[in-house]
Amino acid sequence: MADRSLARRWQGEEGSRLAAAVLDRLLAGRSLDDLPLDRSEGVIDVRGLVRPDPEVLGVGELAAEAEGGVTAGLRMQWLGDVLQFRDVTLADLDFSSAKLDDLRFFDVTLSRCRFDKAKCRDWRGWNLTVEGCGFVGADLRDSAIGTWYEGRGNRYRNVRFNKADLRDLSFQGTSFVDCDFTGAKLDQVRFAGCEFVRCRFGGQLNEVVFSATTRSDIDKSAPGFFEDVDLSMAVLRWVEFRGLSLDRVTLPEEGKEHVIVRHYPCVVRNALTRLEGGFDPETRRLRSRLRTEASQLDDGRNIGIWHRDELGETEDQQRFAREMLHKIERECTES
């Protein structure tokens, strides 16, 4: 069904009553088995679900559930336009193309759910576990789904973020295992103290920061790390790796887009020494970029990687930078 057809079944008085019943039961961690919903291979079809306005919840027989009815249950959970889930598991549900903005999750597990092409803006999660779920093409902007809460970060295992919109999000102490970010919009995303195990990135990464440490007010003792992470199909533009080893990362091939060197700290320091005193455009551009690198240089990191645009605005500037960095890399290897 097209997105418009999926949403149509949740419209009108009957649709609003059904949506209210679905949400009420999910909030309470109760089964949807006796509701008129299709099922396929064990997954309940709630595609295109649109949250009804609080004013229309609980109208009609379908919404009359136990003492107080659905209306009372939902109104107790609603804070303005915010819907709160507490200590429940949502499993085997297909929310594809649903409109689910402004949700809050406290001690919640999302298991084997699909949120493909769903609107999930302004989600907030504390002690959130997400496993076997898909957010392919979902809109997660303005969300806080990488929070640190009572000594724990959120956990994502076997999650597909392909083509999802994650722009400007911040993740603190978050665990990602077997997750796929291929094609995701990751502009200006911050990953601090996060663990990445067997994860994949592909497409453009613009101004993304991966840092081993979290904010100073977070009590995470173990730093973040990369383990068997695949960046081979990614284009890294102004991407920073702070305090993280890239030894267990598959990087993009050097060529048209990227410059990659070994002996990274040695190359940066020696290149700055070599460039001192030069005022031609090639020298000034490369020196400026390397000074930024030197201000937070990590002696434990052996590999350096830059996008060509970081090293020069013109082809001549980029060629100059590539040749110099590789020349100094050879010198560092021999010393």
C-alpha positions as CSV (number, residue, x, y, z in Angstrom):
1,M,0.0,0.0,0.0
2,A,1.1,3.6,-0.7
3,D,1.8,5.8,2.3
4,R,-1.5,7.7,1.8
5,S,-3.5,4.4,1.8
6,L,-1.7,3.2,4.9
7,A,-2.7,6.4,6.8
8,R,-6.3,6.4,5.6
9,R,-7.3,3.5,7.8
10,W,-6.4,5.5,10.9
11,Q,-8.5,8.5,9.8
12,G,-12.1,9.3,10.8
13,E,-13.9,8.3,13.9
14,E,-13.4,4.5,13.5
15,G,-9.7,4.9,12.6
16,S,-9.1,7.2,15.6
17,R,-10.7,4.7,17.9
18,L,-8.5,1.9,16.6
19,A,-5.3,4.1,16.8
20,A,-6.3,5.0,20.4
21,A,-6.7,1.3,21.3
22,V,-3.4,0.4,19.8
23,L,-1.5,3.1,21.6
24,D,-3.2,2.5,24.9
25,R,-2.3,-1.2,24.9
26,L,1.3,-0.5,23.8
27,L,1.7,2.0,26.6
28,A,0.5,-0.6,29.1
29,G,2.6,-3.4,27.5
30,R,-0.6,-5.4,26.6
31,S,-1.3,-7.6,23.6
32,L,-2.9,-6.3,20.3
33,D,-4.1,-9.8,19.4
34,D,-7.9,-9.2,19.5
35,L,-7.8,-5.9,17.6
36,P,-8.7,-5.9,13.9
37,L,-5.1,-5.8,12.6
38,D,-3.5,-7.8,9.9
39,R,-0.5,-10.1,10.6
40,S,2.2,-11.4,8.4
41,E,4.9,-13.9,9.5
42,G,4.3,-13.0,13.1
43,V,4.5,-9.3,12.6
44,I,1.5,-7.1,13.4
45,D,0.6,-4.5,10.7
46,V,0.3,-1.0,12.2
47,R,1.8,0.7,9.2
48,G,1.0,4.3,8.6
49,L,-0.3,4.6,12.2
50,V,-1.1,8.3,13.0
51,R,-1.4,9.3,16.6
52,P,-4.9,10.8,17.2
53,D,-5.2,14.1,19.0
54,P,-5.9,13.7,22.7
55,E,-9.3,15.4,22.3
56,V,-10.7,12.5,20.2
57,L,-9.3,9.5,22.1
58,G,-11.6,7.0,23.8
59,V,-14.7,7.6,21.6
60,G,-16.9,4.6,20.9
61,E,-17.0,0.9,21.9
62,L,-13.6,-0.1,20.6
63,A,-12.0,2.4,22.9
64,A,-13.9,1.3,26.0
65,E,-11.4,-0.9,27.8
66,A,-11.7,-1.9,31.5
67,E,-12.0,0.6,34.3
68,G,-11.7,4.2,33.1
69,G,-11.5,3.3,29.4
70,V,-8.7,4.1,26.9
71,T,-9.3,7.8,27.2
72,A,-8.2,7.8,30.9
73,G,-5.2,5.6,30.2
74,L,-3.9,7.7,27.4
75,R,-4.6,11.1,29.0
76,M,-2.6,10.0,32.0
77,Q,0.4,9.2,29.7
78,W,0.2,12.4,27.6
79,L,2.1,15.5,28.4
80,G,1.1,18.0,25.8
81,D,2.0,16.3,22.5
82,V,4.5,13.9,24.2
83,L,3.6,10.2,24.6
84,Q,5.6,8.2,27.3
85,F,6.4,4.5,27.3
86,R,7.7,3.1,30.6
87,D,9.1,-0.3,31.3
88,V,7.5,-2.1,28.4
89,T,8.6,-4.1,25.4
90,L,7.3,-3.4,21.9
91,A,8.0,-6.4,19.7
92,D,7.1,-7.8,16.2
93,L,5.3,-4.6,15.0
94,D,5.5,-3.0,11.6
95,F,5.3,0.8,12.0
96,S,6.5,1.6,8.5
97,S,5.4,5.0,7.3
98,A,3.8,5.8,10.7
99,K,3.7,9.3,12.2
100,L,5.2,8.8,15.6
101,D,6.8,12.1,16.6
102,D,7.4,13.2,20.2
103,L,7.7,9.8,21.9
104,R,9.5,9.2,25.2
105,F,11.0,5.8,26.2
106,F,12.0,5.0,29.8
107,D,13.5,1.5,30.4
108,V,11.9,0.2,27.1
109,T,13.0,-2.5,24.6
110,L,12.1,-2.3,20.9
111,S,12.5,-5.7,19.4
112,R,12.0,-6.8,15.8
113,C,10.1,-3.7,14.9
114,R,10.1,-1.8,11.6
115,F,10.0,2.0,11.5
116,D,10.9,2.2,7.8
117,K,10.1,5.7,6.3
118,A,8.4,6.6,9.6
119,K,8.4,10.1,11.2
120,C,10.2,9.6,14.5
121,R,11.2,13.2,15.2
122,D,11.9,14.3,18.7
123,W,12.2,10.8,20.2
124,R,13.9,10.6,23.6
125,G,15.1,7.4,25.2
126,W,16.7,6.5,28.6
127,N,18.0,3.0,29.2
128,L,16.6,2.1,25.7
129,T,17.4,-1.2,24.0
130,V,16.7,-1.6,20.3
131,E,17.3,-5.0,18.7
132,G,16.6,-6.4,15.3
133,C,14.8,-3.2,14.2
134,G,14.8,-1.2,11.0
135,F,14.7,2.6,10.6
136,V,15.3,2.5,6.8
137,G,14.5,6.0,5.5
138,A,13.1,7.1,8.9
139,D,13.2,10.7,10.1
140,L,14.8,10.9,13.5
141,R,15.9,14.5,13.6
142,D,15.7,16.5,16.8
143,S,15.9,13.3,18.8
144,A,17.9,12.3,21.9
145,I,18.3,8.5,21.4
146,G,21.9,8.3,22.5
147,T,21.5,9.4,26.1
148,W,23.4,8.4,29.3
149,Y,21.1,7.5,32.2
150,E,22.0,6.1,35.6
151,G,25.4,4.8,34.5
152,R,24.2,3.2,31.3
153,G,24.0,4.2,27.6
154,N,21.4,3.1,25.1
155,R,22.0,-0.1,23.2
156,Y,21.4,-0.9,19.5
157,R,22.0,-4.4,18.1
158,N,21.3,-5.5,14.6
159,V,19.6,-2.2,13.7
160,R,19.3,-0.9,10.1
161,F,19.7,2.9,9.9
162,N,20.0,2.8,6.1
163,K,19.0,6.2,4.6
164,A,17.7,7.4,7.9
165,D,17.9,11.1,8.7
166,L,20.1,11.4,11.9
167,R,21.4,14.9,11.2
168,D,22.7,16.9,14.2
169,L,22.1,14.1,16.7
170,S,24.5,13.4,19.7
171,F,25.2,10.0,21.1
172,Q,26.9,9.5,24.5
173,G,28.2,6.2,25.7
174,T,26.0,4.3,23.2
175,S,26.6,0.7,22.1
176,F,26.2,-0.3,18.4
177,V,26.6,-3.9,17.4
178,D,25.9,-5.2,13.9
179,C,24.3,-1.9,12.8
180,D,24.2,-0.6,9.3
181,F,24.3,3.2,8.6
182,T,24.7,2.9,4.8
183,G,23.2,5.9,3.1
184,A,22.2,7.5,6.4
185,K,22.2,11.3,6.7
186,L,24.9,11.9,9.4
187,D,25.8,15.5,8.9
188,Q,27.2,17.0,12.2
189,V,26.5,13.9,14.3
190,R,28.6,13.5,17.4
191,F,29.4,10.0,18.7
192,A,31.2,10.3,22.1
193,G,32.4,7.3,24.1
194,C,30.4,5.0,21.8
195,E,31.2,1.3,21.0
196,F,31.0,0.2,17.4
197,V,31.2,-3.6,16.7
198,R,30.8,-5.0,13.2
199,C,29.1,-1.8,12.0
200,R,29.0,-0.4,8.5
201,F,28.9,3.1,7.1
202,G,28.4,4.1,3.5
203,G,27.8,7.3,1.6
204,Q,28.6,10.9,2.7
205,L,29.7,11.6,6.3
206,N,29.9,15.3,6.7
207,E,31.5,16.9,9.8
208,V,30.9,13.8,11.9
209,V,32.9,13.5,15.2
210,F,33.9,10.1,16.7
211,S,35.4,10.6,20.1
212,A,36.7,8.0,22.6
213,T,35.5,10.0,25.5
214,T,32.1,11.4,26.6
215,R,31.2,14.6,28.3
216,S,33.0,15.3,31.5
217,D,29.7,15.0,33.5
218,I,29.2,11.4,32.4
219,D,30.6,8.6,34.6
220,K,31.5,6.1,31.8
221,S,34.9,4.7,32.7
222,A,35.6,2.7,29.5
223,P,36.4,4.7,26.4
224,G,34.6,4.1,23.1
225,F,36.2,1.9,20.4
226,F,35.9,0.6,16.9
227,E,36.0,-3.2,16.3
228,D,35.6,-4.6,12.8
229,V,33.9,-1.4,11.4
230,D,33.5,-1.0,7.7
231,L,34.0,2.5,6.3
232,S,35.1,1.3,2.9
233,M,32.1,2.7,1.0
234,A,32.0,6.0,3.0
235,V,33.1,9.4,1.8
236,L,34.6,11.2,4.9
237,R,34.4,15.0,4.7
238,W,35.8,16.8,7.7
239,V,35.3,13.7,9.9
240,E,37.3,13.6,13.2
241,F,38.5,10.6,15.1
242,R,39.5,11.7,18.6
243,G,41.4,9.2,20.7
244,L,40.3,6.3,18.6
245,S,42.4,3.6,16.9
246,L,41.6,2.9,13.3
247,D,43.5,-0.4,13.2
248,R,40.3,-2.4,13.2
249,V,38.5,-0.2,10.6
250,T,38.3,-0.9,6.9
251,L,38.9,2.5,5.4
252,P,38.0,3.8,2.0
253,E,40.6,3.2,-0.7
254,E,43.0,6.1,-1.2
255,G,42.5,7.7,-4.6
256,K,40.2,10.4,-5.9
257,E,38.5,11.2,-2.6
258,H,40.9,10.5,0.3
259,V,44.5,10.8,1.4
260,I,45.6,8.1,3.9
261,V,48.9,7.9,5.7
262,R,50.5,5.6,8.3
263,H,52.7,6.9,11.1
264,Y,50.1,9.7,11.5
265,P,51.5,11.6,14.5
266,C,55.0,11.7,12.9
267,V,53.6,12.8,9.6
268,V,51.6,15.7,11.1
269,R,54.5,17.0,13.2
270,N,57.1,16.7,10.5
271,A,54.8,18.2,7.9
272,L,54.2,21.3,10.0
273,T,57.9,21.7,10.5
274,R,58.5,21.5,6.8
275,L,55.7,24.0,6.0
276,E,56.9,26.6,8.5
277,G,57.6,30.0,6.9
278,G,55.8,29.3,3.6
279,F,53.2,31.8,2.4
280,D,52.1,30.4,-0.9
281,P,48.4,29.2,-1.1
282,E,49.3,25.5,-1.1
283,T,51.5,25.8,2.0
284,R,49.1,28.1,4.0
285,R,46.0,25.8,3.3
286,L,47.8,22.6,4.3
287,R,49.5,24.2,7.3
288,S,46.2,25.5,8.6
289,R,44.6,22.1,8.4
290,L,47.5,20.3,10.1
291,R,47.6,22.8,12.9
292,T,44.0,21.8,13.7
293,E,45.1,18.2,13.7
294,A,48.2,18.9,15.9
295,S,46.1,20.6,18.6
296,Q,44.4,17.3,19.4
297,L,47.0,14.8,18.2
298,D,46.7,11.3,19.5
299,D,50.0,9.5,19.6
300,G,48.3,6.1,19.9
301,R,46.6,6.5,16.5
302,N,48.7,5.2,13.6
303,I,46.5,6.1,10.7
304,G,45.5,9.5,9.4
305,I,42.8,10.1,6.8
306,W,41.6,13.3,5.1
307,H,39.2,14.1,2.3
308,R,40.9,16.0,-0.5
309,D,38.8,19.1,0.0
310,E,40.2,19.5,3.5
311,L,43.7,19.8,2.1
312,G,43.1,22.3,-0.7
313,E,40.5,24.2,-2.6
314,T,42.1,23.6,-6.0
315,E,43.5,20.5,-7.7
316,D,47.0,22.0,-7.5
317,Q,46.7,22.5,-3.7
318,Q,45.3,19.0,-3.3
319,R,48.1,17.5,-5.3
320,F,50.7,19.4,-3.4
321,A,49.3,18.2,-0.1
322,R,49.0,14.6,-1.2
323,E,52.6,14.4,-2.5
324,M,54.0,16.1,0.6
325,L,52.1,13.9,3.1
326,H,53.2,10.8,1.4
327,K,56.8,11.9,1.1
328,I,56.9,12.6,4.8
329,E,55.1,9.3,5.5
330,R,58.0,7.5,3.7
331,E,60.5,9.4,5.8
332,C,58.7,8.5,9.0
333,T,58.6,4.8,7.9
334,E,62.4,4.8,7.4
335,S,63.3,6.6,10.6
